[in-house]
Amino acid sequence: MIHFNLDEFAYEEMLNMLNNLHFTERTGTVSDLMFLSDDWWLRDTAVVENIVKRDGLWEIQLVFAHYQEPCKLIKRVITRHYNKKKAVLCAQYMRRLAAKDQRGTLTVNLEDFALCSS
C-alpha cells in the first residue's frame, strides 16, 4: 500500500485555493447539460469494441464515436466474461448489433484526433 504524504505548505495552499474557488466558479446552466438529451449524433456513430481485463474478468466496453467529430464519444460497459475467447466473440456480436451501419463502413481514424506527439 502506498501512503500519500502532503507537506504543510502544500496543504495550506490547497485550502487557500479551495477557499478562493467560490470567487472564480460560476453555477452551471441548463445548456451545459443539453448534451445528455441531445442524442441526434448517435445516429452517425462508429462502434468500436474494447476488451479489458479487470478484476479477473474480461470486460466488454463499446465505444460510440461520431465519424465526423471523433472527440464526441460515449463509452459503455456492456458485460463481463471469465473466458477471453467468449468475450471476444460476444464483443463482436455486440458491436454488430449496436452499430447503426452494420456493414461497418462508418470508421474513426486516429489521424482525426490531430494529436501532437512532440
Phi and psi in radians as a Rosetta constraint file:
Dihedral C 1 N 2 CA 2 C 2 CIRCULARHARMONIC -1.683 0.35
Dihedral N 2 CA 2 C 2 N 3 CIRCULARHARMONIC 2.209 0.35
Dihedral C 2 N 3 CA 3 C 3 CIRCULARHARMONIC -1.674 0.35
Dihedral N 3 CA 3 C 3 N 4 CIRCULARHARMONIC 2.343 0.35
Dihedral C 3 N 4 CA 4 C 4 CIRCULARHARMONIC -1.728 0.35
Dihedral N 4 CA 4 C 4 N 5 CIRCULARHARMONIC 2.290 0.35
Dihedral C 4 N 5 CA 5 C 5 CIRCULARHARMONIC -2.199 0.35
Dihedral N 5 CA 5 C 5 N 6 CIRCULARHARMONIC 2.233 0.35
Dihedral C 5 N 6 CA 6 C 6 CIRCULARHARMONIC -2.040 0.35
Dihedral N 6 CA 6 C 6 N 7 CIRCULARHARMONIC 2.159 0.35
Dihedral C 6 N 7 CA 7 C 7 CIRCULARHARMONIC -1.242 0.35
Dihedral N 7 CA 7 C 7 N 8 CIRCULARHARMONIC 2.914 0.35
Dihedral C 7 N 8 CA 8 C 8 CIRCULARHARMONIC -1.121 0.35
Dihedral N 8 CA 8 C 8 N 9 CIRCULARHARMONIC -0.697 0.35
Dihedral C 8 N 9 CA 9 C 9 CIRCULARHARMONIC -1.112 0.35
Dihedral N 9 CA 9 C 9 N 10 CIRCULARHARMONIC -0.791 0.35
Dihedral C 9 N 10 CA 10 C 10 CIRCULARHARMONIC -1.128 0.35
Dihedral N 10 CA 10 C 10 N 11 CIRCULARHARMONIC -0.666 0.35
Dihedral C 10 N 11 CA 11 C 11 CIRCULARHARMONIC -1.125 0.35
Dihedral N 11 CA 11 C 11 N 12 CIRCULARHARMONIC -0.775 0.35
Dihedral C 11 N 12 CA 12 C 12 CIRCULARHARMONIC -1.115 0.35
Dihedral N 12 CA 12 C 12 N 13 CIRCULARHARMONIC -0.701 0.35
Dihedral C 12 N 13 CA 13 C 13 CIRCULARHARMONIC -1.156 0.35
Dihedral N 13 CA 13 C 13 N 14 CIRCULARHARMONIC -0.679 0.35
Dihedral C 13 N 14 CA 14 C 14 CIRCULARHARMONIC -1.123 0.35
Dihedral N 14 CA 14 C 14 N 15 CIRCULARHARMONIC -0.768 0.35
Dihedral C 14 N 15 CA 15 C 15 CIRCULARHARMONIC -1.109 0.35
Dihedral N 15 CA 15 C 15 N 16 CIRCULARHARMONIC -0.662 0.35
Dihedral C 15 N 16 CA 16 C 16 CIRCULARHARMONIC -1.118 0.35
Dihedral N 16 CA 16 C 16 N 17 CIRCULARHARMONIC -0.762 0.35
Dihedral C 16 N 17 CA 17 C 17 CIRCULARHARMONIC -1.146 0.35
Dihedral N 17 CA 17 C 17 N 18 CIRCULARHARMONIC -0.685 0.35
Dihedral C 17 N 18 CA 18 C 18 CIRCULARHARMONIC -1.157 0.35
Dihedral N 18 CA 18 C 18 N 19 CIRCULARHARMONIC -0.627 0.35
Dihedral C 18 N 19 CA 19 C 19 CIRCULARHARMONIC -1.165 0.35
Dihedral N 19 CA 19 C 19 N 20 CIRCULARHARMONIC -0.638 0.35
Dihedral C 19 N 20 CA 20 C 20 CIRCULARHARMONIC -1.468 0.35
Dihedral N 20 CA 20 C 20 N 21 CIRCULARHARMONIC -0.093 0.35
Dihedral C 20 N 21 CA 21 C 21 CIRCULARHARMONIC -1.109 0.35
Dihedral N 21 CA 21 C 21 N 22 CIRCULARHARMONIC -0.600 0.35
Dihedral C 21 N 22 CA 22 C 22 CIRCULARHARMONIC -1.193 0.35
Dihedral N 22 CA 22 C 22 N 23 CIRCULARHARMONIC -0.295 0.35
Dihedral C 22 N 23 CA 23 C 23 CIRCULARHARMONIC -1.398 0.35
Dihedral N 23 CA 23 C 23 N 24 CIRCULARHARMONIC -0.500 0.35
Dihedral C 23 N 24 CA 24 C 24 CIRCULARHARMONIC -1.733 0.35
Dihedral N 24 CA 24 C 24 N 25 CIRCULARHARMONIC -0.473 0.35
Dihedral C 24 N 25 CA 25 C 25 CIRCULARHARMONIC -1.459 0.35
Dihedral N 25 CA 25 C 25 N 26 CIRCULARHARMONIC 2.641 0.35
Dihedral C 25 N 26 CA 26 C 26 CIRCULARHARMONIC -2.105 0.35
Dihedral N 26 CA 26 C 26 N 27 CIRCULARHARMONIC 2.691 0.35
Dihedral C 26 N 27 CA 27 C 27 CIRCULARHARMONIC -1.296 0.35
Dihedral N 27 CA 27 C 27 N 28 CIRCULARHARMONIC 2.642 0.35
Dihedral C 27 N 28 CA 28 C 28 CIRCULARHARMONIC -1.329 0.35
Dihedral N 28 CA 28 C 28 N 29 CIRCULARHARMONIC 2.782 0.35
Dihedral C 28 N 29 CA 29 C 29 CIRCULARHARMONIC -1.946 0.35
Dihedral N 29 CA 29 C 29 N 30 CIRCULARHARMONIC 3.024 0.35
Dihedral C 29 N 30 CA 30 C 30 CIRCULARHARMONIC -1.102 0.35
Dihedral N 30 CA 30 C 30 N 31 CIRCULARHARMONIC -0.618 0.35
Dihedral C 30 N 31 CA 31 C 31 CIRCULARHARMONIC -1.157 0.35
Dihedral N 31 CA 31 C 31 N 32 CIRCULARHARMONIC -0.355 0.35
Dihedral C 31 N 32 CA 32 C 32 CIRCULARHARMONIC -1.188 0.35
Dihedral N 32 CA 32 C 32 N 33 CIRCULARHARMONIC -0.452 0.35
Dihedral C 32 N 33 CA 33 C 33 CIRCULARHARMONIC -1.884 0.35
Dihedral N 33 CA 33 C 33 N 34 CIRCULARHARMONIC 0.214 0.35
Dihedral C 33 N 34 CA 34 C 34 CIRCULARHARMONIC -1.150 0.35
Dihedral N 34 CA 34 C 34 N 35 CIRCULARHARMONIC -0.404 0.35
Dihedral C 34 N 35 CA 35 C 35 CIRCULARHARMONIC -1.111 0.35
Dihedral N 35 CA 35 C 35 N 36 CIRCULARHARMONIC -0.373 0.35
Dihedral C 35 N 36 CA 36 C 36 CIRCULARHARMONIC -1.249 0.35
Dihedral N 36 CA 36 C 36 N 37 CIRCULARHARMONIC -0.635 0.35
Dihedral C 36 N 37 CA 37 C 37 CIRCULARHARMONIC -1.701 0.35
Dihedral N 37 CA 37 C 37 N 38 CIRCULARHARMONIC -0.273 0.35
Dihedral C 37 N 38 CA 38 C 38 CIRCULARHARMONIC -1.552 0.35
Dihedral N 38 CA 38 C 38 N 39 CIRCULARHARMONIC 1.417 0.35
Dihedral C 38 N 39 CA 39 C 39 CIRCULARHARMONIC -1.863 0.35
Dihedral N 39 CA 39 C 39 N 40 CIRCULARHARMONIC 0.375 0.35
Dihedral C 39 N 40 CA 40 C 40 CIRCULARHARMONIC -1.053 0.35
Dihedral N 40 CA 40 C 40 N 41 CIRCULARHARMONIC -0.546 0.35
Dihedral C 40 N 41 CA 41 C 41 CIRCULARHARMONIC -1.222 0.35
Dihedral N 41 CA 41 C 41 N 42 CIRCULARHARMONIC -0.279 0.35
Dihedral C 41 N 42 CA 42 C 42 CIRCULARHARMONIC -1.166 0.35
Dihedral N 42 CA 42 C 42 N 43 CIRCULARHARMONIC -0.281 0.35
Dihedral C 42 N 43 CA 43 C 43 CIRCULARHARMONIC -1.114 0.35
Dihedral N 43 CA 43 C 43 N 44 CIRCULARHARMONIC -0.607 0.35
Dihedral C 43 N 44 CA 44 C 44 CIRCULARHARMONIC -1.911 0.35
Dihedral N 44 CA 44 C 44 N 45 CIRCULARHARMONIC 0.835 0.35
Dihedral C 44 N 45 CA 45 C 45 CIRCULARHARMONIC -1.870 0.35
Dihedral N 45 CA 45 C 45 N 46 CIRCULARHARMONIC 2.542 0.35
Dihedral C 45 N 46 CA 46 C 46 CIRCULARHARMONIC -1.597 0.35
Dihedral N 46 CA 46 C 46 N 47 CIRCULARHARMONIC 2.372 0.35
Dihedral C 46 N 47 CA 47 C 47 CIRCULARHARMONIC -1.833 0.35
Dihedral N 47 CA 47 C 47 N 48 CIRCULARHARMONIC 2.222 0.35
Dihedral C 47 N 48 CA 48 C 48 CIRCULARHARMONIC -2.148 0.35
Dihedral N 48 CA 48 C 48 N 49 CIRCULARHARMONIC 2.248 0.35
Dihedral C 48 N 49 CA 49 C 49 CIRCULARHARMONIC -1.550 0.35
Dihedral N 49 CA 49 C 49 N 50 CIRCULARHARMONIC 2.549 0.35
Dihedral C 49 N 50 CA 50 C 50 CIRCULARHARMONIC -2.366 0.35
Dihedral N 50 CA 50 C 50 N 51 CIRCULARHARMONIC 2.201 0.35
Dihedral C 50 N 51 CA 51 C 51 CIRCULARHARMONIC -2.009 0.35
Dihedral N 51 CA 51 C 51 N 52 CIRCULARHARMONIC 2.134 0.35
Dihedral C 51 N 52 CA 52 C 52 CIRCULARHARMONIC -2.236 0.35
Dihedral N 52 CA 52 C 52 N 53 CIRCULARHARMONIC 2.408 0.35
Dihedral C 52 N 53 CA 53 C 53 CIRCULARHARMONIC -1.499 0.35
Dihedral N 53 CA 53 C 53 N 54 CIRCULARHARMONIC 2.096 0.35
Dihedral C 53 N 54 CA 54 C 54 CIRCULARHARMONIC -2.456 0.35
Dihedral N 54 CA 54 C 54 N 55 CIRCULARHARMONIC 2.173 0.35
Dihedral C 54 N 55 CA 55 C 55 CIRCULARHARMONIC 0.967 0.35
Dihedral N 55 CA 55 C 55 N 56 CIRCULARHARMONIC 0.675 0.35
Dihedral C 55 N 56 CA 56 C 56 CIRCULARHARMONIC 1.404 0.35
Dihedral N 56 CA 56 C 56 N 57 CIRCULARHARMONIC 0.030 0.35
Dihedral C 56 N 57 CA 57 C 57 CIRCULARHARMONIC -2.089 0.35
Dihedral N 57 CA 57 C 57 N 58 CIRCULARHARMONIC 2.701 0.35
Dihedral C 57 N 58 CA 58 C 58 CIRCULARHARMONIC -1.623 0.35
Dihedral N 58 CA 58 C 58 N 59 CIRCULARHARMONIC 1.974 0.35
Dihedral C 58 N 59 CA 59 C 59 CIRCULARHARMONIC -1.661 0.35
Dihedral N 59 CA 59 C 59 N 60 CIRCULARHARMONIC 2.280 0.35
Dihedral C 59 N 60 CA 60 C 60 CIRCULARHARMONIC -1.713 0.35
Dihedral N 60 CA 60 C 60 N 61 CIRCULARHARMONIC 2.135 0.35
Dihedral C 60 N 61 CA 61 C 61 CIRCULARHARMONIC -2.090 0.35
Dihedral N 61 CA 61 C 61 N 62 CIRCULARHARMONIC 2.390 0.35
Dihedral C 61 N 62 CA 62 C 62 CIRCULARHARMONIC -1.889 0.35
Dihedral N 62 CA 62 C 62 N 63 CIRCULARHARMONIC 2.301 0.35
Dihedral C 62 N 63 CA 63 C 63 CIRCULARHARMONIC -1.932 0.35
Dihedral N 63 CA 63 C 63 N 64 CIRCULARHARMONIC 2.122 0.35
Dihedral C 63 N 64 CA 64 C 64 CIRCULARHARMONIC -1.795 0.35
Dihedral N 64 CA 64 C 64 N 65 CIRCULARHARMONIC 1.971 0.35
Dihedral C 64 N 65 CA 65 C 65 CIRCULARHARMONIC -2.164 0.35
Dihedral N 65 CA 65 C 65 N 66 CIRCULARHARMONIC 2.340 0.35
Dihedral C 65 N 66 CA 66 C 66 CIRCULARHARMONIC -1.181 0.35
Dihedral N 66 CA 66 C 66 N 67 CIRCULARHARMONIC 2.333 0.35
Dihedral C 66 N 67 CA 67 C 67 CIRCULARHARMONIC -1.302 0.35
Dihedral N 67 CA 67 C 67 N 68 CIRCULARHARMONIC -0.327 0.35
Dihedral C 67 N 68 CA 68 C 68 CIRCULARHARMONIC -1.701 0.35
Dihedral N 68 CA 68 C 68 N 69 CIRCULARHARMONIC -0.488 0.35
Dihedral C 68 N 69 CA 69 C 69 CIRCULARHARMONIC -2.182 0.35
Dihedral N 69 CA 69 C 69 N 70 CIRCULARHARMONIC 1.459 0.35
Dihedral C 69 N 70 CA 70 C 70 CIRCULARHARMONIC -1.133 0.35
Dihedral N 70 CA 70 C 70 N 71 CIRCULARHARMONIC -0.296 0.35
Dihedral C 70 N 71 CA 71 C 71 CIRCULARHARMONIC -1.366 0.35
Dihedral N 71 CA 71 C 71 N 72 CIRCULARHARMONIC -0.153 0.35
Dihedral C 71 N 72 CA 72 C 72 CIRCULARHARMONIC -1.628 0.35
Dihedral N 72 CA 72 C 72 N 73 CIRCULARHARMONIC 1.762 0.35
Dihedral C 72 N 73 CA 73 C 73 CIRCULARHARMONIC -2.563 0.35
Dihedral N 73 CA 73 C 73 N 74 CIRCULARHARMONIC 2.808 0.35
Dihedral C 73 N 74 CA 74 C 74 CIRCULARHARMONIC -2.345 0.35
Dihedral N 74 CA 74 C 74 N 75 CIRCULARHARMONIC 2.382 0.35
Dihedral C 74 N 75 CA 75 C 75 CIRCULARHARMONIC -2.013 0.35
Dihedral N 75 CA 75 C 75 N 76 CIRCULARHARMONIC 2.289 0.35
Dihedral C 75 N 76 CA 76 C 76 CIRCULARHARMONIC -2.246 0.35
Dihedral N 76 CA 76 C 76 N 77 CIRCULARHARMONIC 2.377 0.35
Dihedral C 76 N 77 CA 77 C 77 CIRCULARHARMONIC -1.446 0.35
Dihedral N 77 CA 77 C 77 N 78 CIRCULARHARMONIC 2.197 0.35
Dihedral C 77 N 78 CA 78 C 78 CIRCULARHARMONIC -1.679 0.35
Dihedral N 78 CA 78 C 78 N 79 CIRCULARHARMONIC -1.019 0.35
Dihedral C 78 N 79 CA 79 C 79 CIRCULARHARMONIC -2.773 0.35
Dihedral N 79 CA 79 C 79 N 80 CIRCULARHARMONIC 3.077 0.35
Dihedral C 79 N 80 CA 80 C 80 CIRCULARHARMONIC -2.322 0.35
Dihedral N 80 CA 80 C 80 N 81 CIRCULARHARMONIC 2.560 0.35
Dihedral C 80 N 81 CA 81 C 81 CIRCULARHARMONIC -2.369 0.35
Dihedral N 81 CA 81 C 81 N 82 CIRCULARHARMONIC 2.688 0.35
Dihedral C 81 N 82 CA 82 C 82 CIRCULARHARMONIC -1.394 0.35
Dihedral N 82 CA 82 C 82 N 83 CIRCULARHARMONIC -0.557 0.35
Dihedral C 82 N 83 CA 83 C 83 CIRCULARHARMONIC -1.741 0.35
Dihedral N 83 CA 83 C 83 N 84 CIRCULARHARMONIC 2.293 0.35
Dihedral C 83 N 84 CA 84 C 84 CIRCULARHARMONIC -1.205 0.35
Dihedral N 84 CA 84 C 84 N 85 CIRCULARHARMONIC -0.697 0.35
Dihedral C 84 N 85 CA 85 C 85 CIRCULARHARMONIC -1.074 0.35
Dihedral N 85 CA 85 C 85 N 86 CIRCULARHARMONIC -0.737 0.35
Dihedral C 85 N 86 CA 86 C 86 CIRCULARHARMONIC -1.162 0.35
Dihedral N 86 CA 86 C 86 N 87 CIRCULARHARMONIC -0.644 0.35
Dihedral C 86 N 87 CA 87 C 87 CIRCULARHARMONIC -1.156 0.35
Dihedral N 87 CA 87 C 87 N 88 CIRCULARHARMONIC -0.720 0.35
Dihedral C 87 N 88 CA 88 C 88 CIRCULARHARMONIC -1.117 0.35
Dihedral N 88 CA 88 C 88 N 89 CIRCULARHARMONIC -0.792 0.35
Dihedral C 88 N 89 CA 89 C 89 CIRCULARHARMONIC -1.116 0.35
Dihedral N 89 CA 89 C 89 N 90 CIRCULARHARMONIC -0.777 0.35
Dihedral C 89 N 90 CA 90 C 90 CIRCULARHARMONIC -1.121 0.35
Dihedral N 90 CA 90 C 90 N 91 CIRCULARHARMONIC -0.662 0.35
Dihedral C 90 N 91 CA 91 C 91 CIRCULARHARMONIC -1.138 0.35
Dihedral N 91 CA 91 C 91 N 92 CIRCULARHARMONIC -0.682 0.35
Dihedral C 91 N 92 CA 92 C 92 CIRCULARHARMONIC -1.119 0.35
Dihedral N 92 CA 92 C 92 N 93 CIRCULARHARMONIC -0.763 0.35
Dihedral C 92 N 93 CA 93 C 93 CIRCULARHARMONIC -1.151 0.35
Dihedral N 93 CA 93 C 93 N 94 CIRCULARHARMONIC -0.724 0.35
Dihedral C 93 N 94 CA 94 C 94 CIRCULARHARMONIC -1.126 0.35
Dihedral N 94 CA 94 C 94 N 95 CIRCULARHARMONIC -0.675 0.35
Dihedral C 94 N 95 CA 95 C 95 CIRCULARHARMONIC -1.127 0.35
Dihedral N 95 CA 95 C 95 N 96 CIRCULARHARMONIC -0.791 0.35
Dihedral C 95 N 96 CA 96 C 96 CIRCULARHARMONIC -1.140 0.35
Dihedral N 96 CA 96 C 96 N 97 CIRCULARHARMONIC -0.615 0.35
Dihedral C 96 N 97 CA 97 C 97 CIRCULARHARMONIC -1.233 0.35
Dihedral N 97 CA 97 C 97 N 98 CIRCULARHARMONIC -0.662 0.35
Dihedral C 97 N 98 CA 98 C 98 CIRCULARHARMONIC -1.418 0.35
Dihedral N 98 CA 98 C 98 N 99 CIRCULARHARMONIC -0.391 0.35
Dihedral C 98 N 99 CA 99 C 99 CIRCULARHARMONIC -1.246 0.35
Dihedral N 99 CA 99 C 99 N 100 CIRCULARHARMONIC 2.350 0.35
Dihedral C 99 N 100 CA 100 C 100 CIRCULARHARMONIC -1.240 0.35
Dihedral N 100 CA 100 C 100 N 101 CIRCULARHARMONIC -0.629 0.35
Dihedral C 100 N 101 CA 101 C 101 CIRCULARHARMONIC -1.860 0.35
Dihedral N 101 CA 101 C 101 N 102 CIRCULARHARMONIC 1.650 0.35
Dihedral C 101 N 102 CA 102 C 102 CIRCULARHARMONIC -1.244 0.35
Dihedral N 102 CA 102 C 102 N 103 CIRCULARHARMONIC -0.183 0.35
Dihedral C 102 N 103 CA 103 C 103 CIRCULARHARMONIC -1.282 0.35
Dihedral N 103 CA 103 C 103 N 104 CIRCULARHARMONIC -0.325 0.35
Dihedral C 103 N 104 CA 104 C 104 CIRCULARHARMONIC 1.440 0.35
Dihedral N 104 CA 104 C 104 N 105 CIRCULARHARMONIC 0.419 0.35
Dihedral C 104 N 105 CA 105 C 105 CIRCULARHARMONIC -1.393 0.35
Dihedral N 105 CA 105 C 105 N 106 CIRCULARHARMONIC -0.342 0.35
Dihedral C 105 N 106 CA 106 C 106 CIRCULARHARMONIC -1.430 0.35
Dihedral N 106 CA 106 C 106 N 107 CIRCULARHARMONIC 2.051 0.35
Dihedral C 106 N 107 CA 107 C 107 CIRCULARHARMONIC -2.281 0.35
Dihedral N 107 CA 107 C 107 N 108 CIRCULARHARMONIC 2.796 0.35
Dihedral C 107 N 108 CA 108 C 108 CIRCULARHARMONIC -2.126 0.35
Dihedral N 108 CA 108 C 108 N 109 CIRCULARHARMONIC 2.217 0.35
Dihedral C 108 N 109 CA 109 C 109 CIRCULARHARMONIC -1.751 0.35
Dihedral N 109 CA 109 C 109 N 110 CIRCULARHARMONIC 2.598 0.35
Dihedral C 109 N 110 CA 110 C 110 CIRCULARHARMONIC -1.111 0.35
Dihedral N 110 CA 110 C 110 N 111 CIRCULARHARMONIC -0.540 0.35
Dihedral C 110 N 111 CA 111 C 111 CIRCULARHARMONIC -1.144 0.35
Dihedral N 111 CA 111 C 111 N 112 CIRCULARHARMONIC -0.397 0.35
Dihedral C 111 N 112 CA 112 C 112 CIRCULARHARMONIC -1.147 0.35
Dihedral N 112 CA 112 C 112 N 113 CIRCULARHARMONIC -0.373 0.35
Dihedral C 112 N 113 CA 113 C 113 CIRCULARHARMONIC -1.393 0.35
Dihedral N 113 CA 113 C 113 N 114 CIRCULARHARMONIC -0.304 0.35
Dihedral C 113 N 114 CA 114 C 114 CIRCULARHARMONIC 0.890 0.35
Dihedral N 114 CA 114 C 114 N 115 CIRCULARHARMONIC 0.896 0.35
Dihedral C 114 N 115 CA 115 C 115 CIRCULARHARMONIC -1.422 0.35
Dihedral N 115 CA 115 C 115 N 116 CIRCULARHARMONIC 2.476 0.35
Dihedral C 115 N 116 CA 116 C 116 CIRCULARHARMONIC -1.764 0.35
Dihedral N 116 CA 116 C 116 N 117 CIRCULARHARMONIC 2.156 0.35
Dihedral C 116 N 117 CA 117 C 117 CIRCULARHARMONIC -1.594 0.35
Dihedral N 117 CA 117 C 117 N 118 CIRCULARHARMONIC -0.040 0.35
